[in-house]
Amino acid sequence: MSLYRRIKEVSSGKNMTIAELERLSGISNGQIRRWDTSSPKVENLAKVAKTLHVSVDFLLGKEESSTMDEPVDLDKALSEEGMAMFDGKPLSEEYKKALLAMLRANKNSGE
């Protein structure tokens, strides 16, 4: 798989167009598309990897999975159906509420 196709696949999986990726990465409009037939500057590839929250090696196809995970919004993950699991099983609504309450209490005690 070409570098451009891999970047396109990853960005698509994050609901991001190539144009948005270029804007967020600070790369000239249309430059990433040219990576299908040319090699990018190392610093530009690093900017894209950082924006996508993946490693450069992942984009180059040297790693099977990303080593950099996006931060997780626990409030959102615990409120969406099927998003929060423990030991391979979805958390019950009661458990999610208790977990959120514990996190909020812990956060408030540290302020």
JOMOHU-V507582 format. One record per helix or strand. SS is the DSSP state (@ for helix, = for strand). FROM is the first residue (numbers start at 1). TO is the last residue. If there is no record, write none. Layout:
BEGIN
ss->(SS SS)
from->(FROM FROM)
to->(TO TO)
END
This chain:
BEGIN
ss->(@ @ @ @ @ @ = = @)
from->(3 18 32 42 56 74 85 89 93)
to->(13 25 36 52 59 79 86 90 109)
END
